[in-house]
Amino acid sequence: MKISVSFTLLLLLGSVPASEGVECQRAFPEDIYAALRETTASLVQLKADVTLQTTEQAAQLKTEVDKLKTEVDKLKTEVDKQKVEVDKLKQQQLVRQVAFSASLVAGGETTIGPFPTHTTLIYKHVPTNIGNAYNSNTGLFTAPLRGVYHFQWWVGAHGDGGAHASSAGLFKNSDHIFLAWEQQTAHFGTSSNGVTLYLEVGEVVSVRLWANTLAFDNLYHHTTFSGHMLFPM
């Protein structure tokens, strides 16, 4: 069986012309080279397409990132503006919270006066000073905001045989507004008064010991000065 197959193959090979065998041998390498060239060209084009696409995608991505960055910057600016407004509102709210109370001394006992002229009383003991509008070094209240304020003041009177009264007047800037007066010949007494005032920013309110009068105070705080804002305007 093997011998007959081999013989048959020899007959077939012998029947093929020599020229056709050479042409077949030449055709295979040329087709391979053409295919390789075509494949190489396709790879080059594919690489160029990929590079172009990558470049376009990178440019598009950069555009999107820049756009997002711009949006973030705008949001940050808006947040900063809102923060400024909130801080401003908080500050305004704090300014509107104005109230104080003060007495002449924190402890001990003192009698002030008499003086030949009206003299500003400086209240040193300050348990409340919301807004810091009252100055315990000068005795002056300075309006931090335009609005309506209410003030009260009390004067302690310790009788000295009727030689001197105890009196203090409230002043707006340099203008006298109201007066508290008490005449004690003996023992102890107090006088008081109150007033509601419209004040512009920076206007000053103080209490002055009236000329030739006395003011008495001790640890029980009889001579006091208090005020607070009713509402802004």
C-alpha positions as CSV (number, residue, x, y, z in Angstrom):
1,M,0.0,0.0,0.0
2,K,2.8,2.4,0.9
3,I,4.7,1.6,-2.3
4,S,1.6,2.4,-4.5
5,V,1.0,5.8,-2.8
6,S,4.5,6.8,-3.2
7,F,4.5,5.8,-6.9
8,T,1.4,7.8,-7.5
9,L,2.9,10.9,-6.0
10,L,6.0,10.5,-8.2
11,L,3.7,10.3,-11.2
12,L,1.9,13.5,-10.2
13,L,5.0,15.4,-9.6
14,G,6.4,14.4,-12.9
15,S,3.3,15.6,-14.7
16,V,3.7,19.2,-13.4
17,P,5.7,21.4,-15.8
18,A,9.0,22.9,-14.5
19,S,7.9,26.5,-15.3
20,E,4.8,26.2,-13.2
21,G,6.8,25.0,-10.2
22,V,9.1,28.0,-10.4
23,E,6.2,30.4,-10.6
24,C,4.5,28.9,-7.5
25,Q,7.8,29.2,-5.6
26,R,8.0,32.9,-6.6
27,A,4.4,33.8,-5.9
28,F,4.4,32.9,-2.2
29,P,7.2,35.4,-1.0
30,E,5.8,38.2,-3.1
31,D,2.3,37.8,-1.6
32,I,3.7,37.7,1.9
33,Y,5.7,40.9,1.3
34,A,2.7,42.7,-0.1
35,A,0.6,41.6,2.9
36,L,3.3,42.7,5.3
37,R,3.5,46.1,3.6
38,E,-0.3,46.5,3.7
39,T,-0.3,45.5,7.4
40,T,2.5,47.9,8.2
41,A,0.7,50.7,6.5
42,S,-2.5,49.8,8.4
43,L,-0.6,49.8,11.7
44,V,1.0,53.2,10.9
45,Q,-2.4,54.6,10.1
46,L,-3.9,53.1,13.2
47,K,-1.2,54.6,15.3
48,A,-1.7,58.0,13.7
49,D,-5.5,57.6,14.3
50,V,-4.9,56.6,17.9
51,T,-2.5,59.5,18.4
52,L,-4.9,62.0,16.9
53,Q,-7.8,60.6,18.9
54,T,-5.7,60.7,22.1
55,T,-4.7,64.3,21.4
56,E,-8.3,65.3,20.7
57,Q,-9.5,63.5,23.9
58,A,-6.7,65.2,25.9
59,A,-7.7,68.6,24.5
60,Q,-11.4,67.9,25.2
61,L,-10.5,66.7,28.7
62,K,-8.4,69.8,29.4
63,T,-11.3,72.0,28.2
64,E,-13.7,70.2,30.6
65,V,-11.2,70.5,33.4
66,D,-10.7,74.2,32.8
67,K,-14.5,74.7,32.6
68,L,-14.9,72.8,35.9
69,K,-12.1,74.9,37.5
70,T,-13.9,78.1,36.3
71,E,-17.1,76.9,37.9
72,V,-15.3,76.0,41.1
73,D,-13.7,79.4,41.2
74,K,-17.1,81.1,40.7
75,L,-18.6,79.0,43.5
76,K,-15.7,79.8,45.8
77,T,-16.1,83.5,45.0
78,E,-19.9,83.3,45.7
79,V,-19.2,81.4,49.0
80,D,-16.7,84.1,50.0
81,K,-19.2,86.8,49.2
82,Q,-21.9,85.0,51.3
83,K,-19.4,84.6,54.1
84,V,-18.7,88.3,54.1
85,E,-22.4,89.1,54.2
86,V,-22.9,86.6,57.0
87,D,-20.0,88.1,59.0
88,K,-21.5,91.6,58.3
89,L,-24.9,90.6,59.5
90,K,-23.3,89.0,62.6
91,Q,-21.4,92.2,63.3
92,Q,-24.6,94.3,62.9
93,Q,-26.4,91.9,65.2
94,L,-23.6,92.2,67.8
95,V,-23.7,96.0,67.5
96,R,-27.4,96.0,68.1
97,Q,-26.9,94.1,71.4
98,V,-26.1,97.1,73.6
99,A,-26.7,97.2,77.3
100,F,-24.7,98.2,80.4
101,S,-24.9,98.8,84.1
102,A,-22.3,100.4,86.3
103,S,-21.9,101.7,89.9
104,L,-19.4,104.1,91.4
105,V,-17.4,101.6,93.4
106,A,-17.1,97.8,93.6
107,G,-16.6,97.7,97.3
108,G,-15.9,99.9,100.3
109,E,-17.6,103.3,100.9
110,T,-17.1,106.7,99.3
111,T,-18.6,110.1,99.1
112,I,-17.8,112.2,96.0
113,G,-18.1,116.0,96.0
114,P,-18.9,118.7,96.4
115,F,-17.3,120.3,93.3
116,P,-17.7,123.9,92.2
117,T,-18.8,122.8,88.7
118,H,-20.8,119.9,87.2
119,T,-18.4,116.9,87.2
120,T,-18.7,113.7,85.1
121,L,-19.2,110.7,87.3
122,I,-16.9,107.7,86.4
123,Y,-18.6,104.5,87.3
124,K,-15.8,101.9,88.0
125,H,-17.8,98.8,88.8
126,V,-19.3,97.5,85.6
127,P,-21.0,94.1,85.9
128,T,-22.6,94.4,82.4
129,N,-21.2,96.0,79.3
130,I,-22.6,94.2,76.2
131,G,-21.3,95.9,73.1
132,N,-18.6,97.8,75.1
133,A,-20.3,101.1,74.5
134,Y,-19.6,102.3,78.1
135,N,-16.1,103.4,79.0
136,S,-15.2,102.9,82.7
137,N,-12.1,105.1,82.3
138,T,-14.1,108.2,81.2
139,G,-17.6,107.5,82.4
140,L,-18.9,108.1,78.9
141,F,-21.4,106.0,76.9
142,T,-20.8,106.3,73.1
143,A,-23.6,105.2,70.8
144,P,-22.3,102.5,68.4
145,L,-25.4,102.6,66.2
146,R,-28.0,105.1,65.3
147,G,-31.1,104.3,67.3
148,V,-33.3,104.8,70.4
149,Y,-31.8,104.2,73.8
150,H,-33.1,104.2,77.3
151,F,-31.0,105.3,80.4
152,Q,-31.6,105.3,84.1
153,W,-29.4,106.7,86.9
154,W,-29.6,106.7,90.7
155,V,-27.8,108.9,93.2
156,G,-27.2,107.8,96.8
157,A,-27.7,110.5,99.4
158,H,-26.2,110.4,102.9
159,G,-27.4,113.2,105.1
160,D,-24.8,115.7,106.3
161,G,-27.1,117.9,108.3
162,G,-28.7,119.4,105.1
163,A,-25.5,121.2,104.1
164,H,-25.4,119.5,100.7
165,A,-28.0,117.9,98.4
166,S,-27.2,114.8,96.3
167,S,-27.9,115.4,92.7
168,A,-26.8,114.2,89.2
169,G,-27.9,115.2,85.7
170,L,-27.8,113.2,82.5
171,F,-26.2,114.9,79.5
172,K,-26.4,114.2,75.8
173,N,-23.1,115.5,74.5
174,S,-22.9,118.9,76.2
175,D,-26.7,119.3,76.6
176,H,-28.3,118.7,80.0
177,I,-31.4,116.5,79.7
178,F,-32.9,115.5,83.0
179,L,-31.9,115.8,86.7
180,A,-32.2,113.6,89.8
181,W,-32.2,115.5,93.1
182,E,-32.3,114.4,96.8
183,Q,-31.9,116.6,99.9
184,Q,-31.2,114.6,103.1
185,T,-30.6,116.2,106.4
186,A,-30.0,112.9,108.1
187,H,-29.9,109.2,107.4
188,F,-29.8,107.7,103.9
189,G,-31.9,108.2,100.7
190,T,-31.7,108.0,96.9
191,S,-33.0,109.8,93.9
192,S,-33.4,108.6,90.4
193,N,-34.6,109.5,86.9
194,G,-34.8,108.0,83.5
195,V,-35.0,109.1,79.8
196,T,-35.3,107.7,76.3
197,L,-33.1,109.4,73.7
198,Y,-32.5,109.2,70.0
199,L,-28.8,109.0,69.3
200,E,-26.7,109.2,66.2
201,V,-23.6,107.1,65.9
202,G,-20.8,108.6,68.1
203,E,-23.0,110.8,70.3
204,V,-22.1,110.7,73.9
205,V,-24.2,110.3,77.1
206,S,-22.9,110.8,80.6
207,V,-24.0,111.5,84.2
208,R,-22.6,114.6,85.9
209,L,-22.6,115.3,89.6
210,W,-24.3,118.6,90.0
211,A,-22.2,121.5,91.3
212,N,-22.0,121.7,95.1
213,T,-23.7,118.4,95.6
214,L,-22.7,114.9,96.9
215,A,-22.9,111.3,95.7
216,F,-22.6,108.4,98.1
217,D,-21.9,104.8,97.3
218,N,-20.8,101.6,99.0
219,L,-20.7,97.9,98.4
220,Y,-24.6,97.9,98.0
221,H,-24.3,100.1,94.8
222,H,-26.6,103.0,95.4
223,T,-25.2,105.4,92.8
224,T,-25.6,103.7,89.4
225,F,-25.8,104.4,85.7
226,S,-27.5,102.0,83.2
227,G,-28.7,102.0,79.7
228,H,-29.6,99.8,76.7
229,M,-30.7,100.1,73.1
230,L,-34.4,99.9,72.5
231,F,-34.2,99.6,68.7
232,P,-31.9,100.7,65.8
233,M,-33.0,103.3,63.2
